[in-house]
Amino acid sequence: MKSWLAFFIPSDEYKEKRMLYFLSEGAILLLLSLVVMVICNQFYPMNTGLALLIPIAIFLFYVMGRYILSGIEYTDIATETAYKKEIKRILNKIGGIVVIYALLYLLIVGFPANNTEWIDFIGLLLVVGVLWFFTSFISLKRSYKKNRELL
Amino acid sequence: MKNNVKLARVSLSLTQEQLATRVAATRQTIGLIEKGEYNPSLQLCIAIAKELNKTLDELFWEVENK
């Protein structure tokens, strides 16, 4: 089927079908959240920025959450060796990106001037790194469990 | 959907991964098809049948034993 969405969808047909379901469900939830907010806005006027942010957050969290929990990300991880190897690969990837981001930040923005700026800088890196690892780990664990059951 | 994909694959000494690579699918998708937890498209059914040297009937047609 010809669609520009095909560019963002995996080529494997099972993954493709699941992803299309997640995106469609997310879109319906987004629409419902907009309807709810239009109604709420009649009684309690909302801040425009917040009103725009909430539906986007609902869509992104829903689609990401469903993708992570579905166990379809790591389709070939079915042995303990491959599982451990993948954890190392994830750690290396996240570590590398965190280091590159930190270097680029220091080069472009410059060194943080005071303690608050240092805390903001390191805090952001830590939160992004830990959250990224945590979501990747859950996705890997779910994929591994699902793949083991299919052997 | 019940099918004979696993039997046909094992008889040719192919792993799930090898079959998956040959039909441009993932190992997980092949596993799901073998377990009857995913109904593949006709295109994928034909690709699997060709790789396993079987007809669609032999792989996917349900025959009730009397």
Backbone of each chain as ProteinMPNN parsed JSONL, in Angstrom:
{"seq_chain_A": "MKSWLAFFIPSDEYKEKRMLYFLSEGAILLLLSLVVMVICNQFYPMNTGLALLIPIAIFLFYVMGRYILSGIEYTDIATETAYKKEIKRILNKIGGIVVIYALLYLLIVGFPANNTEWIDFIGLLLVVGVLWFFTSFISLKRSYKKNRELL", "coords_chain_A": {"N_chain_A": [[0.846, -1.197, 0.0], [0.555, 2.203, -0.9], [1.83, 4.804, 0.9], [2.875, 7.69, 2.698], [3.409, 7.153, 5.267], [4.532, 4.676, 5.323], [7.248, 4.929, 5.299], [7.985, 5.274, 7.943], [7.278, 2.976, 9.161], [7.914, -0.405, 10.268], [9.354, -2.979, 8.101], [8.718, -5.651, 8.38], [5.836, -7.671, 8.359], [4.22, -8.374, 10.61], [5.132, -6.712, 12.677], [4.608, -4.297, 11.441], [1.804, -4.324, 11.298], [1.121, -4.325, 14.032], [2.24, -1.872, 14.841], [0.71, -0.101, 13.328], [-1.748, -0.447, 14.551], [-1.162, 0.537, 17.143], [-0.556, 3.218, 16.58], [-2.994, 4.062, 15.506], [-4.747, 3.661, 17.666], [-3.593, 5.458, 19.445], [-4.072, 7.841, 18.035], [-6.859, 7.985, 18.155], [-7.24, 8.245, 20.918], [-5.99, 10.686, 21.236], [-7.711, 12.342, 19.797], [-10.032, 12.045, 21.352], [-9.104, 13.167, 23.75], [-8.822, 15.798, 22.947], [-11.475, 16.496, 22.431], [-12.543, 16.276, 25.014], [-11.086, 18.307, 26.205], [-11.992, 20.562, 24.823], [-14.609, 20.656, 25.736], [-14.134, 20.968, 28.511], [-12.878, 23.416, 28.452], [-14.931, 25.194, 28.096], [-15.973, 25.583, 30.585], [-13.81, 25.846, 32.385], [-11.442, 27.937, 31.535], [-8.511, 27.119, 29.704], [-4.892, 27.111, 29.794], [-3.198, 27.891, 26.814], [-0.753, 26.739, 25.92], [-0.486, 24.493, 27.605], [-2.813, 23.139, 26.918], [-2.21, 22.369, 24.342], [-0.036, 20.777, 24.74], [-0.838, 18.565, 26.311], [-2.492, 16.693, 24.678], [-0.51, 15.9, 22.825], [1.373, 14.711, 24.508], [-0.167, 12.604, 25.526], [-0.586, 11.06, 23.214], [2.102, 10.41, 22.445], [3.118, 9.078, 24.78], [1.321, 6.961, 24.975], [1.641, 5.505, 22.506], [4.4, 4.933, 22.61], [4.538, 3.52, 25.043], [2.912, 1.27, 24.527], [4.406, 0.124, 22.464], [6.819, -0.49, 23.728], [5.987, -2.308, 25.72], [4.939, -4.327, 24.194], [6.85, -6.071, 23.26], [8.016, -6.289, 20.723], [10.229, -5.12, 19.73], [12.893, -6.163, 19.842], [13.338, -8.516, 17.886], [14.907, -10.752, 17.352], [16.164, -11.691, 19.602], [16.633, -14.382, 21.446], [18.135, -16.087, 22.953], [20.123, -16.556, 25.967], [22.723, -15.632, 25.763], [22.6, -13.875, 23.581], [20.86, -12.051, 24.691], [22.298, -10.95, 26.854], [24.39, -9.818, 25.43], [23.01, -7.919, 23.992], [22.153, -6.194, 26.013], [24.594, -5.091, 26.762], [25.199, -3.804, 24.371], [23.152, -1.913, 24.269], [23.799, -0.374, 26.547], [26.315, 0.621, 25.749], [25.542, 2.134, 23.52], [23.784, 4.078, 24.611], [25.516, 5.263, 26.478], [27.484, 6.299, 24.748], [25.979, 8.164, 23.246], [25.178, 9.919, 25.268], [27.653, 10.931, 26.091], [28.515, 12.178, 23.687], [26.476, 14.083, 23.429], [26.953, 15.601, 25.735], [29.521, 16.621, 25.197], [29.014, 18.14, 22.856], [27.226, 19.972, 23.902], [28.83, 21.34, 25.746], [30.678, 22.421, 23.988], [29.12, 24.022, 22.24], [27.218, 25.508, 23.811], [28.72, 26.111, 25.997], [30.686, 26.032, 29.1], [28.919, 25.271, 32.128], [28.063, 28.003, 34.242], [27.579, 28.28, 36.972], [26.702, 26.496, 40.072], [23.972, 25.762, 39.908], [23.519, 25.656, 37.149], [25.266, 23.593, 36.477], [24.04, 21.468, 37.836], [21.608, 21.388, 36.447], [22.551, 20.663, 33.906], [23.932, 18.166, 34.321], [21.88, 16.769, 35.561], [19.894, 16.638, 33.561], [21.192, 15.023, 31.65], [21.53, 12.677, 33.164], [18.856, 11.953, 33.78], [17.759, 11.575, 31.171], [19.476, 9.549, 30.205], [19.106, 7.434, 32.112], [16.33, 6.999, 31.931], [16.087, 6.289, 29.254], [17.645, 3.938, 29.201], [16.142, 2.391, 30.973], [13.624, 2.125, 29.631], [14.491, 0.83, 27.3], [15.504, -1.487, 28.43], [13.211, -2.695, 29.563], [11.759, -3.148, 27.214], [13.514, -4.903, 25.913], [13.539, -7.06, 27.705], [10.851, -7.882, 27.618], [10.693, -8.588, 24.934], [12.55, -10.664, 24.791], [11.381, -12.563, 26.496], [9.011, -13.082, 25.087], [10.059, -14.064, 22.669], [11.358, -16.368, 23.565], [9.238, -17.959, 24.274], [8.276, -18.581, 21.796], [10.004, -20.272, 20.572]], "CA_chain_A": [[0.0, 0.0, 0.0], [1.385, 3.398, -0.989], [1.53, 5.833, 1.9], [4.108, 8.271, 3.221], [3.625, 6.566, 6.594], [5.33, 3.46, 5.139], [8.639, 5.289, 5.572], [8.232, 5.192, 9.385], [6.756, 1.704, 9.66], [8.841, -1.514, 9.978], [9.008, -3.73, 6.891], [8.147, -6.943, 8.758], [4.392, -7.421, 8.349], [3.614, -8.457, 11.948], [5.489, -5.455, 13.363], [3.9, -3.226, 10.743], [0.397, -4.372, 11.71], [1.033, -3.893, 15.437], [2.53, -0.44, 14.897], [-0.447, 0.633, 12.795], [-2.761, -0.477, 15.622], [-0.749, 1.451, 18.23], [-0.697, 4.597, 16.1], [-4.43, 4.353, 15.356], [-5.312, 3.8, 19.019], [-3.077, 6.724, 19.965], [-4.759, 8.938, 17.35], [-8.233, 8.06, 18.686], [-7.126, 8.817, 22.271], [-5.651, 12.104, 21.056], [-8.958, 13.005, 19.391], [-10.92, 12.082, 22.528], [-8.579, 14.128, 24.725], [-9.121, 17.134, 22.422], [-12.919, 16.722, 22.644], [-12.699, 16.508, 26.461], [-10.541, 19.631, 26.548], [-12.898, 21.588, 24.263], [-15.738, 20.742, 26.677], [-13.628, 21.537, 29.772], [-12.517, 24.817, 28.215], [-16.146, 26.008, 28.208], [-16.21, 25.848, 32.016], [-12.56, 26.321, 33.003], [-10.505, 28.303, 30.465], [-7.198, 26.491, 29.905], [-3.695, 27.72, 29.214], [-3.044, 27.361, 25.441], [0.426, 25.879, 25.852], [-0.809, 23.228, 28.281], [-3.849, 22.467, 26.131], [-1.573, 21.771, 23.165], [0.951, 19.792, 25.192], [-1.469, 17.354, 26.861], [-2.803, 15.672, 23.656], [0.739, 15.368, 22.244], [1.95, 13.803, 25.515], [-1.01, 11.395, 25.575], [-0.287, 10.273, 22.01], [3.466, 9.872, 22.489], [3.262, 8.103, 25.871], [0.531, 5.765, 24.667], [2.273, 4.73, 21.426], [5.683, 4.424, 23.113], [4.253, 2.53, 26.083], [2.42, 0.049, 23.886], [5.512, -0.452, 21.699], [7.794, -1.051, 24.675], [5.414, -3.458, 26.422], [4.505, -5.386, 23.27], [7.944, -7.036, 23.047], [8.268, -6.495, 19.288], [11.388, -4.323, 19.3], [14.083, -7.005, 19.618], [12.689, -9.733, 17.373], [15.815, -11.896, 17.198], [16.832, -12.028, 20.87], [15.933, -15.532, 22.023], [19.038, -16.864, 23.808], [20.667, -15.759, 27.066], [23.939, -14.963, 25.276], [22.177, -12.732, 22.763], [20.223, -11.104, 25.613], [23.368, -10.232, 27.586], [25.118, -9.04, 24.43], [22.16, -6.775, 23.632], [22.198, -5.247, 27.135], [25.878, -4.374, 26.632], [25.092, -2.931, 23.195], [22.284, -0.782, 24.672], [24.585, 0.461, 27.458], [27.325, 1.327, 24.957], [24.872, 3.11, 22.657], [23.302, 5.189, 25.446], [26.708, 5.927, 27.01], [28.085, 7.046, 23.652], [25.143, 9.324, 22.895], [25.24, 10.856, 26.407], [28.968, 11.597, 26.031], [28.513, 13.076, 22.521], [25.59, 15.21, 23.748], [27.631, 16.432, 26.741], [30.609, 17.343, 24.523], [28.423, 19.146, 21.971], [26.637, 21.017, 24.761], [29.932, 22.132, 26.29], [31.301, 23.152, 22.882], [28.217, 25.018, 21.648], [26.628, 26.404, 24.831], [29.792, 26.523, 26.911], [30.676, 25.406, 30.432], [27.967, 25.873, 33.065], [28.731, 29.059, 35.001], [27.428, 28.111, 38.425], [26.242, 25.177, 40.539], [22.629, 25.471, 39.394], [23.65, 25.262, 35.732], [25.888, 22.257, 36.468], [23.008, 20.502, 38.254], [20.686, 21.274, 35.31], [23.256, 19.958, 32.824], [24.144, 16.753, 34.692], [20.552, 16.207, 35.85], [19.244, 16.319, 32.28], [21.886, 13.863, 31.077], [21.232, 11.497, 33.98], [17.445, 11.566, 33.609], [17.58, 11.039, 29.812], [20.209, 8.285, 30.128], [18.462, 6.396, 32.941], [15.012, 6.721, 31.355], [16.325, 5.59, 27.987], [18.075, 2.577, 29.517], [15.015, 1.715, 31.619], [12.644, 1.752, 28.607], [15.123, -0.173, 26.422], [15.628, -2.729, 29.203], [11.872, -3.313, 29.637], [11.444, -3.621, 25.866], [14.353, -6.079, 25.648], [13.077, -8.141, 28.58], [9.57, -8.36, 27.082], [10.968, -9.232, 23.641], [13.256, -11.912, 25.097], [10.383, -13.491, 27.046], [8.107, -13.45, 24.0], [10.798, -14.888, 21.707], [11.625, -17.682, 24.183], [7.992, -18.735, 24.203], [7.991, -18.928, 20.394], [11.033, -21.187, 20.025]], "C_chain_A": [[0.886, 1.254, 0.0], [0.934, 4.442, 0.02], [2.847, 6.404, 2.401], [4.438, 7.702, 4.594], [4.521, 5.326, 6.514], [6.809, 3.705, 5.451], [8.986, 5.094, 7.052], [7.862, 3.828, 9.986], [7.734, 0.566, 9.327], [8.398, -2.325, 8.761], [8.397, -5.088, 7.206], [6.643, -6.769, 8.957], [3.719, -7.512, 9.719], [3.874, -7.157, 12.726], [4.717, -4.282, 12.763], [2.443, -3.152, 11.216], [0.223, -3.866, 13.141], [1.239, -2.39, 15.563], [1.353, 0.385, 14.399], [-1.584, 0.657, 13.818], [-2.425, 0.534, 16.719], [-0.961, 2.908, 17.813], [-2.168, 4.984, 15.979], [-5.08, 4.543, 16.721], [-4.886, 5.129, 19.641], [-3.8, 7.913, 19.355], [-6.188, 9.098, 17.884], [-8.217, 8.671, 20.09], [-6.827, 10.316, 22.201], [-6.916, 12.899, 20.707], [-9.91, 13.144, 20.586], [-10.445, 13.121, 23.544], [-8.852, 15.569, 24.27], [-10.596, 17.48, 22.65], [-13.168, 17.056, 24.111], [-12.219, 17.91, 26.818], [-11.392, 20.768, 25.993], [-14.067, 21.783, 25.222], [-15.293, 21.421, 27.978], [-13.361, 23.035, 29.636], [-13.725, 25.758, 28.313], [-16.385, 26.442, 29.658], [-14.983, 26.42, 32.719], [-11.579, 26.664, 31.893], [-9.09, 27.771, 30.745], [-6.082, 27.311, 29.264], [-3.433, 27.072, 27.845], [-1.873, 26.374, 25.331], [0.156, 24.51, 26.437], [-1.816, 22.429, 27.466], [-3.264, 21.805, 24.884], [-0.643, 20.63, 23.556], [0.311, 18.463, 25.636], [-1.808, 16.319, 25.776], [-1.555, 15.065, 23.029], [1.356, 14.358, 23.202], [1.149, 12.501, 25.574], [-0.671, 10.483, 24.396], [1.092, 9.606, 22.112], [3.64, 8.806, 23.567], [2.505, 6.818, 25.554], [1.249, 4.889, 23.635], [3.596, 4.124, 21.906], [5.486, 3.308, 24.132], [3.82, 1.205, 25.488], [3.554, -0.661, 23.133], [6.501, -1.151, 22.635], [7.255, -2.333, 25.312], [5.044, -4.617, 25.486], [5.59, -6.431, 23.007], [8.227, -7.296, 21.576], [9.521, -5.757, 18.807], [12.604, -5.197, 18.953], [13.62, -8.392, 19.168], [13.597, -10.962, 17.325], [16.5, -12.317, 18.494], [16.076, -13.168, 21.559], [16.834, -16.391, 22.908], [19.637, -15.931, 24.877], [21.912, -14.986, 26.624], [23.575, -13.71, 24.477], [21.575, -11.631, 23.636], [21.282, -10.255, 26.337], [24.157, -9.314, 26.639], [24.332, -7.767, 24.077], [22.145, -5.732, 24.749], [23.482, -4.411, 27.05], [25.809, -3.368, 25.486], [24.252, -1.686, 23.526], [23.07, 0.184, 25.558], [25.62, 1.287, 26.7], [26.701, 2.443, 24.127], [24.441, 4.337, 23.476], [24.491, 5.988, 25.995], [27.352, 6.818, 25.964], [27.301, 8.311, 23.333], [25.179, 10.374, 24.011], [26.557, 11.643, 26.37], [29.013, 12.602, 24.869], [27.657, 14.319, 22.813], [26.3, 16.182, 24.719], [28.742, 17.263, 26.088], [30.071, 18.459, 23.625], [27.856, 20.317, 22.772], [27.744, 21.949, 25.27], [30.611, 22.979, 25.2], [30.418, 24.296, 22.384], [27.727, 26.033, 22.689], [27.72, 26.945, 25.773], [29.664, 25.855, 28.271], [29.632, 26.074, 31.33], [28.696, 26.844, 34.003], [28.645, 28.875, 36.516], [26.868, 26.722, 38.767], [24.879, 24.795, 39.969], [22.695, 24.993, 37.942], [24.294, 23.877, 35.601], [24.858, 21.186, 36.812], [22.007, 20.286, 37.114], [21.29, 20.409, 34.2], [23.393, 18.461, 33.13], [22.811, 16.05, 34.938], [19.849, 15.777, 34.585], [19.861, 15.073, 31.654], [21.545, 12.572, 31.815], [19.802, 11.009, 33.749], [17.227, 10.94, 32.236], [18.244, 9.661, 29.697], [19.51, 7.165, 30.873], [17.114, 5.996, 32.342], [15.129, 5.912, 30.063], [16.727, 4.137, 28.243], [16.91, 1.765, 30.083], [13.99, 1.249, 30.573], [13.214, 0.677, 27.667], [15.192, -1.525, 27.121], [14.281, -3.443, 29.281], [11.505, -3.918, 28.277], [12.223, -4.902, 25.539], [13.863, -7.29, 26.438], [11.781, -8.756, 28.028], [9.795, -9.117, 25.763], [11.601, -10.614, 23.871], [12.269, -12.981, 25.585], [9.459, -14.001, 25.928], [8.811, -14.393, 23.011], [11.099, -16.278, 22.255], [10.396, -18.578, 24.071], [7.702, -19.232, 22.785], [8.992, -19.908, 19.798], [10.482, -22.591, 19.811]], "O_chain_A": [[1.832, 1.363, 0.781], [-0.208, 4.901, -0.01], [3.833, 5.676, 2.517], [5.585, 7.752, 5.041], [5.182, 4.961, 7.486], [7.53, 2.779, 5.825], [10.13, 4.787, 7.387], [8.103, 3.568, 11.165], [8.321, 0.554, 8.245], [7.213, -2.358, 8.429], [7.641, -5.628, 6.399], [6.21, -5.838, 9.637], [2.746, -6.801, 9.971], [2.973, -6.588, 13.341], [4.241, -3.398, 13.475], [1.919, -2.074, 11.495], [-0.687, -3.091, 13.435], [0.514, -1.713, 16.292], [1.031, 1.431, 14.962], [-2.297, 1.654, 13.939], [-3.288, 1.289, 17.166], [-1.474, 3.722, 18.582], [-2.545, 6.107, 16.313], [-5.867, 5.468, 16.916], [-5.681, 5.828, 20.269], [-4.111, 8.881, 20.05], [-6.668, 10.22, 18.045], [-9.061, 9.504, 20.422], [-7.338, 11.106, 22.995], [-7.158, 13.979, 21.247], [-10.508, 14.197, 20.806], [-11.245, 13.855, 24.124], [-9.085, 16.452, 25.095], [-10.928, 18.608, 23.015], [-13.903, 17.992, 24.427], [-12.841, 18.613, 27.615], [-11.504, 21.822, 26.619], [-14.476, 22.911, 25.497], [-15.964, 22.319, 28.486], [-13.584, 23.813, 30.564], [-13.577, 26.951, 28.576], [-16.925, 27.517, 29.92], [-15.083, 27.341, 33.529], [-10.935, 25.764, 31.354], [-8.546, 27.937, 31.836], [-6.3, 28.085, 28.333], [-3.444, 25.847, 27.729], [-1.999, 25.311, 24.723], [0.516, 23.489, 25.85], [-1.701, 21.211, 27.333], [-3.779, 20.785, 24.425], [-0.478, 19.656, 22.822], [0.845, 17.386, 25.373], [-1.442, 15.155, 25.934], [-1.524, 13.871, 22.732], [1.806, 13.289, 22.787], [1.728, 11.419, 25.663], [-0.491, 9.277, 24.567], [1.23, 8.402, 21.895], [4.232, 7.756, 23.316], [2.988, 5.72, 25.83], [1.444, 3.693, 23.851], [3.882, 2.955, 21.647], [6.171, 2.286, 24.094], [4.299, 0.145, 25.892], [3.652, -1.888, 23.16], [6.955, -2.262, 22.361], [7.975, -3.324, 25.431], [4.859, -5.748, 25.935], [5.289, -7.546, 22.581], [8.633, -8.399, 21.21], [9.834, -5.769, 17.617], [13.253, -5.006, 17.925], [13.524, -9.318, 19.973], [13.108, -12.09, 17.263], [17.337, -13.219, 18.478], [15.028, -12.957, 22.17], [16.354, -17.327, 23.548], [19.657, -14.71, 24.724], [22.136, -13.849, 27.041], [24.153, -12.64, 24.667], [21.748, -10.443, 23.368], [21.178, -9.031, 26.419], [24.536, -8.199, 26.997], [24.906, -6.694, 23.89], [22.126, -4.531, 24.478], [23.462, -3.195, 27.239], [26.289, -2.24, 25.599], [24.582, -0.569, 23.127], [23.024, 1.399, 25.36], [25.794, 2.478, 26.956], [27.241, 3.545, 24.035], [24.697, 5.477, 23.09], [24.484, 7.218, 25.983], [27.723, 7.957, 26.25], [27.873, 9.388, 23.169], [25.206, 11.573, 23.737], [26.577, 12.855, 26.587], [29.484, 13.727, 25.032], [28.043, 15.445, 22.498], [26.254, 17.401, 24.549], [28.892, 18.45, 26.378], [30.592, 19.575, 23.624], [27.983, 21.48, 22.388], [27.614, 23.173, 25.232], [31.056, 24.098, 25.454], [30.901, 25.4, 22.135], [27.808, 27.244, 22.483], [27.644, 28.07, 26.266], [28.666, 25.197, 28.562], [29.476, 27.294, 31.3], [29.789, 26.556, 34.49], [29.55, 29.277, 37.247], [26.603, 25.9, 37.89], [24.657, 23.644, 39.592], [22.01, 24.045, 37.558], [23.921, 23.089, 34.732], [24.803, 20.135, 36.174], [21.602, 19.155, 36.842], [20.624, 19.541, 33.636], [23.026, 17.609, 32.321], [22.631, 14.888, 34.572], [19.273, 14.691, 34.524], [19.151, 14.182, 31.188], [21.307, 11.528, 31.208], [19.562, 9.818, 33.549], [16.585, 9.894, 32.129], [17.653, 8.723, 29.162], [19.336, 6.07, 30.337], [16.791, 4.811, 32.255], [14.365, 4.978, 29.823], [16.222, 3.22, 27.595], [16.714, 0.605, 29.721], [13.536, 0.106, 30.623], [12.515, -0.262, 27.288], [14.974, -2.569, 26.507], [14.21, -4.657, 29.088], [11.01, -5.042, 28.196], [11.68, -5.85, 24.972], [13.781, -8.4, 25.911], [11.631, -9.976, 27.976], [9.17, -10.147, 25.512], [11.23, -11.596, 23.227], [12.311, -14.133, 25.155], [9.168, -15.194, 25.842], [8.235, -15.389, 22.573], [11.098, -17.256, 21.507], [10.495, -19.777, 23.811], [6.962, -20.2, 22.604], [8.845, -20.328, 18.65], [11.209, -23.477, 19.361]]}, "seq_chain_B": "MKNNVKLARVSLSLTQEQLATRVAATRQTIGLIEKGEYNPSLQLCIAIAKELNKTLDELFWEVENK", "coords_chain_B": {"N_chain_B": [[-4.554, -19.777, 13.583], [-4.212, -23.085, 12.638], [-1.309, -24.795, 11.411], [1.181, -26.298, 9.214], [3.762, -25.355, 9.225], [5.979, -25.442, 10.98], [6.603, -28.194, 11.06], [7.295, -28.659, 8.376], [9.444, -26.917, 8.127], [11.309, -27.916, 9.995], [11.739, -30.417, 8.877], [13.304, -29.76, 6.735], [15.551, -29.036, 7.983], [15.876, -26.355, 8.753], [16.418, -23.322, 10.56], [14.358, -21.102, 12.572], [15.273, -18.545, 12.235], [16.741, -18.704, 9.842], [14.726, -19.292, 7.979], [13.194, -17.018, 8.312], [14.924, -14.999, 7.372], [15.057, -15.722, 4.68], [12.462, -15.228, 3.777], [12.115, -12.592, 4.16], [11.183, -11.746, 6.697], [10.762, -11.493, 10.313], [12.347, -13.405, 12.919], [10.642, -13.647, 15.073], [8.139, -13.273, 13.908], [7.927, -15.57, 12.323], [7.916, -17.483, 14.358], [5.512, -16.828, 15.65], [3.683, -17.384, 13.61], [4.045, -20.154, 13.333], [3.092, -20.991, 15.782], [0.497, -20.43, 15.5], [-0.458, -17.984, 16.234], [-0.461, -15.756, 14.746], [-1.873, -14.675, 11.753], [-0.576, -14.884, 8.655], [-0.076, -12.7, 5.749], [-1.289, -13.302, 2.388], [0.766, -13.027, 0.612], [3.063, -13.468, 2.21], [2.525, -16.079, 3.016], [2.767, -17.425, 0.573], [5.469, -16.946, 0.019], [6.659, -18.346, 2.142], [5.753, -20.956, 1.59], [7.013, -21.433, -0.864], [9.735, -21.394, -0.103], [9.796, -23.587, 1.558], [9.28, -25.615, -0.109], [6.618, -26.501, -0.488], [3.029, -26.784, -1.028], [0.429, -24.289, -0.723], [-1.828, -25.473, 0.305], [-0.795, -27.761, 1.583], [0.58, -26.597, 3.668], [-1.139, -24.75, 4.993], [-3.849, -25.507, 4.871], [-6.665, -26.647, 6.573], [-7.528, -29.901, 7.443], [-10.051, -31.993, 8.435], [-9.742, -34.825, 10.456], [-11.302, -37.933, 10.033]], "CA_chain_B": [[-4.752, -20.727, 12.491], [-3.283, -24.225, 12.692], [-0.601, -24.979, 10.14], [2.28, -27.277, 9.255], [5.004, -24.651, 8.893], [7.093, -25.924, 11.817], [6.974, -29.541, 10.6], [7.971, -28.531, 7.075], [10.728, -26.242, 8.35], [12.219, -28.844, 10.683], [12.103, -31.501, 7.945], [14.367, -29.247, 5.863], [16.643, -28.63, 8.902], [16.046, -24.898, 8.754], [16.055, -22.662, 11.825], [13.379, -20.023, 12.391], [16.019, -17.381, 11.758], [17.077, -18.902, 8.425], [13.495, -19.142, 7.192], [12.814, -15.602, 8.401], [15.779, -14.233, 6.454], [14.71, -16.052, 3.289], [11.151, -14.679, 3.373], [12.146, -11.165, 4.558], [10.37, -11.501, 7.901], [11.613, -11.643, 11.484], [12.256, -14.706, 13.598], [9.449, -13.584, 15.918], [6.957, -13.458, 13.054], [7.88, -16.997, 11.967], [7.495, -18.178, 15.58], [4.078, -16.555, 15.865], [2.929, -18.121, 12.576], [4.114, -21.58, 13.684], [2.237, -21.241, 16.959], [-0.881, -20.103, 15.134], [-0.858, -16.747, 16.918], [-0.535, -14.67, 13.761], [-2.256, -15.119, 10.411], [0.219, -14.098, 7.695], [-0.716, -12.278, 4.5], [-1.157, -14.301, 1.32], [2.114, -12.833, 0.051], [4.028, -14.149, 3.082], [2.213, -17.518, 2.939], [3.35, -17.935, -0.673], [6.931, -16.923, 0.177], [7.031, -19.46, 3.032], [5.492, -22.211, 0.867], [8.08, -21.6, -1.871], [10.994, -21.717, 0.584], [9.714, -24.914, 2.169], [8.911, -26.542, -1.19], [5.284, -27.074, -0.21], [1.937, -25.976, -1.57], [-0.304, -23.598, 0.346], [-2.722, -26.48, 0.905], [-0.023, -28.616, 2.504], [1.018, -25.836, 4.849], [-2.149, -23.961, 5.72], [-5.242, -25.95, 4.762], [-7.073, -27.531, 7.676], [-8.322, -31.074, 7.041], [-10.53, -32.701, 9.63], [-9.564, -36.281, 10.412], [-12.534, -38.663, 10.407]], "C_chain_B": [[-3.712, -21.854, 12.594], [-2.577, -24.371, 11.348], [0.563, -25.957, 10.328], [3.645, -26.644, 8.975], [6.182, -25.219, 9.682], [7.578, -27.304, 11.342], [7.783, -29.473, 9.307], [9.352, -27.902, 7.239], [11.746, -27.201, 8.965], [12.656, -29.964, 9.738], [13.192, -31.051, 6.968], [15.589, -28.786, 6.666], [16.93, -27.131, 8.847], [15.719, -24.365, 10.14], [15.019, -21.578, 11.506], [14.061, -18.805, 11.76], [16.337, -17.501, 10.259], [15.851, -18.713, 7.539], [13.075, -17.667, 7.154], [13.621, -14.754, 7.415], [15.358, -14.464, 5.008], [13.392, -15.426, 2.842], [11.012, -13.202, 3.779], [11.173, -10.862, 5.689], [11.313, -11.568, 9.096], [11.396, -13.031, 12.097], [10.97, -14.766, 14.439], [8.182, -13.848, 15.101], [6.809, -14.929, 12.662], [7.397, -17.813, 13.169], [6.006, -18.02, 15.836], [3.209, -17.316, 14.86], [2.888, -19.612, 12.941], [3.196, -21.92, 14.857], [0.77, -20.938, 16.676], [-1.375, -18.833, 15.798], [-0.889, -15.545, 15.971], [-0.878, -15.262, 12.403], [-1.52, -14.276, 9.375], [-0.586, -13.698, 6.465], [-0.506, -13.369, 3.451], [0.246, -14.244, 0.715], [3.168, -13.588, 0.877], [3.796, -15.658, 3.068], [2.882, -18.124, 1.708], [4.873, -17.993, -0.56], [7.401, -18.091, 1.044], [6.874, -20.797, 2.296], [6.603, -22.471, -0.16], [9.389, -22.029, -1.219], [10.989, -23.123, 1.155], [9.337, -26.0, 1.153], [7.581, -27.255, -0.929], [4.238, -26.216, -0.912], [1.244, -25.281, -0.401], [-1.225, -24.57, 1.062], [-1.98, -27.305, 1.96], [0.359, -27.881, 3.785], [-0.138, -25.27, 5.67], [-3.581, -24.497, 5.676], [-5.584, -26.928, 5.877], [-7.909, -28.68, 7.128], [-8.734, -31.808, 8.296], [-10.338, -34.198, 9.443], [-10.84, -36.978, 10.861], [-12.182, -39.991, 11.06]], "O_chain_B": [[-2.507, -21.609, 12.63], [-3.155, -24.11, 10.293], [0.878, -26.376, 11.442], [4.572, -27.326, 8.539], [7.255, -25.45, 9.124], [8.779, -27.555, 11.234], [8.81, -30.136, 9.16], [10.31, -28.302, 6.577], [12.89, -27.286, 8.517], [13.802, -30.41, 9.788], [13.924, -31.885, 6.433], [16.534, -28.224, 6.112], [18.083, -26.704, 8.891], [14.841, -24.896, 10.821], [14.826, -21.192, 10.353], [13.51, -18.137, 10.885], [16.219, -16.532, 9.509], [15.916, -18.067, 6.493], [12.663, -17.144, 6.119], [13.071, -13.903, 6.715], [15.305, -13.529, 4.209], [13.219, -15.126, 1.661], [9.917, -12.641, 3.74], [10.443, -9.872, 5.657], [12.526, -11.687, 8.923], [10.408, -13.714, 11.827], [10.303, -15.799, 14.505], [7.276, -14.553, 15.546], [5.703, -15.469, 12.666], [6.574, -18.717, 13.024], [5.325, -18.98, 16.198], [2.143, -17.825, 15.205], [1.838, -20.25, 12.869], [2.604, -22.998, 14.909], [-0.092, -21.169, 17.523], [-2.582, -18.623, 15.914], [-1.297, -14.45, 16.359], [-0.256, -16.226, 11.957], [-1.804, -13.088, 9.228], [-1.634, -14.275, 6.175], [0.345, -14.244, 3.61], [0.83, -15.266, 0.357], [4.045, -14.254, 0.327], [4.751, -16.434, 3.105], [3.486, -19.194, 1.782], [5.495, -18.965, -0.988], [8.398, -18.744, 0.738], [7.748, -21.66, 2.368], [7.071, -23.6, -0.302], [10.074, -22.921, -1.719], [12.029, -23.777, 1.234], [9.106, -27.154, 1.517], [7.458, -28.463, -1.13], [4.507, -25.091, -1.333], [1.448, -25.638, 0.76], [-1.386, -24.501, 2.28], [-2.47, -27.516, 3.069], [0.448, -28.484, 4.854], [-0.111, -25.309, 6.9], [-4.445, -23.98, 6.384], [-4.877, -27.912, 6.095], [-8.893, -28.452, 6.425], [-7.9, -32.197, 9.114], [-10.715, -34.766, 8.419], [-11.394, -36.671, 11.916], [-13.075, -40.747, 11.442]]}, "name": "protein", "num_of_chains": 2, "seq": "MKSWLAFFIPSDEYKEKRMLYFLSEGAILLLLSLVVMVICNQFYPMNTGLALLIPIAIFLFYVMGRYILSGIEYTDIATETAYKKEIKRILNKIGGIVVIYALLYLLIVGFPANNTEWIDFIGLLLVVGVLWFFTSFISLKRSYKKNRELLMKNNVKLARVSLSLTQEQLATRVAATRQTIGLIEKGEYNPSLQLCIAIAKELNKTLDELFWEVENK"}
